[in-house]
Amino acid sequence: MDLIGALKKDPLPKELAFPRAEYATRVKKVQGMMAEQSLDLHLISNTPNLGYLTG
């Protein structure tokens, strides 16, 4: 079975864990905290933290 071909033909539906406005609020909050600390990069390696930003 060609999984890649099958997914290209019938891709998985995109689902959001929370509304886009909530996503934007969370990202803006993190970006604000980064700006306060003069950070250009925020590396997320902790799964719960990644889930907070991405759902």
KENUNU-365600 format. One record per residue (C-alpha): residue number from 0; residue in three letters; x, y, z. Coordinates in steps of 0.1 Angstrom, whole numbers, plus 5000, padded with zeros to 4 digits. Layout:
KENUNU-365600
{seq: NUM | type: ALA | px: X | py: Y | pz: Z};
...
This chain:
KENUNU-365600
{seq: 0 | type: MET | px: 5000 | py: 5000 | pz: 5000};
{seq: 1 | type: ASP | px: 5013 | py: 5034 | pz: 4990};
{seq: 2 | type: LEU | px: 5005 | py: 5055 | pz: 5022};
{seq: 3 | type: ILE | px: 5019 | py: 5087 | pz: 5008};
{seq: 4 | type: GLY | px: 4999 | py: 5084 | pz: 4976};
{seq: 5 | type: ALA | px: 4968 | py: 5075 | pz: 4996};
{seq: 6 | type: LEU | px: 4972 | py: 5106 | pz: 5018};
{seq: 7 | type: LYS | px: 4977 | py: 5128 | pz: 4988};
{seq: 8 | type: LYS | px: 4946 | py: 5115 | pz: 4972};
{seq: 9 | type: ASP | px: 4925 | py: 5117 | pz: 5004};
{seq: 10 | type: PRO | px: 4943 | py: 5138 | pz: 5030};
{seq: 11 | type: LEU | px: 4934 | py: 5138 | pz: 5067};
{seq: 12 | type: PRO | px: 4910 | py: 5166 | pz: 5077};
{seq: 13 | type: LYS | px: 4926 | py: 5195 | pz: 5095};
{seq: 14 | type: GLU | px: 4912 | py: 5199 | pz: 5130};
{seq: 15 | type: LEU | px: 4920 | py: 5227 | pz: 5154};
{seq: 16 | type: ALA | px: 4922 | py: 5219 | pz: 5191};
{seq: 17 | type: PHE | px: 4909 | py: 5254 | pz: 5199};
{seq: 18 | type: PRO | px: 4896 | py: 5284 | pz: 5180};
{seq: 19 | type: ARG | px: 4920 | py: 5304 | pz: 5158};
{seq: 20 | type: ALA | px: 4915 | py: 5334 | pz: 5181};
{seq: 21 | type: GLU | px: 4928 | py: 5314 | pz: 5211};
{seq: 22 | type: TYR | px: 4958 | py: 5303 | pz: 5191};
{seq: 23 | type: ALA | px: 4966 | py: 5339 | pz: 5181};
{seq: 24 | type: THR | px: 4962 | py: 5350 | pz: 5218};
{seq: 25 | type: ARG | px: 4986 | py: 5323 | pz: 5230};
{seq: 26 | type: VAL | px: 5012 | py: 5330 | pz: 5203};
{seq: 27 | type: LYS | px: 5010 | py: 5368 | pz: 5209};
{seq: 28 | type: LYS | px: 5015 | py: 5362 | pz: 5247};
{seq: 29 | type: VAL | px: 5046 | py: 5341 | pz: 5241};
{seq: 30 | type: GLN | px: 5060 | py: 5366 | pz: 5216};
{seq: 31 | type: GLY | px: 5054 | py: 5394 | pz: 5241};
{seq: 32 | type: MET | px: 5074 | py: 5376 | pz: 5267};
{seq: 33 | type: MET | px: 5101 | py: 5369 | pz: 5242};
{seq: 34 | type: ALA | px: 5103 | py: 5406 | pz: 5233};
{seq: 35 | type: GLU | px: 5106 | py: 5416 | pz: 5270};
{seq: 36 | type: GLN | px: 5136 | py: 5393 | pz: 5273};
{seq: 37 | type: SER | px: 5151 | py: 5403 | pz: 5239};
{seq: 38 | type: LEU | px: 5148 | py: 5367 | pz: 5226};
{seq: 39 | type: ASP | px: 5148 | py: 5359 | pz: 5189};
{seq: 40 | type: LEU | px: 5142 | py: 5322 | pz: 5193};
{seq: 41 | type: HIS | px: 5120 | py: 5301 | pz: 5215};
{seq: 42 | type: LEU | px: 5128 | py: 5264 | pz: 5214};
{seq: 43 | type: ILE | px: 5101 | py: 5242 | pz: 5228};
{seq: 44 | type: SER | px: 5111 | py: 5207 | pz: 5238};
{seq: 45 | type: ASN | px: 5085 | py: 5200 | pz: 5266};
{seq: 46 | type: THR | px: 5054 | py: 5183 | pz: 5252};
{seq: 47 | type: PRO | px: 5028 | py: 5201 | pz: 5274};
{seq: 48 | type: ASN | px: 5044 | py: 5235 | pz: 5264};
{seq: 49 | type: LEU | px: 5042 | py: 5225 | pz: 5227};
{seq: 50 | type: GLY | px: 5006 | py: 5214 | pz: 5231};
{seq: 51 | type: TYR | px: 4998 | py: 5248 | pz: 5247};
{seq: 52 | type: LEU | px: 5009 | py: 5266 | pz: 5215};
{seq: 53 | type: THR | px: 4998 | py: 5242 | pz: 5189};
{seq: 54 | type: GLY | px: 4969 | py: 5224 | pz: 5204};
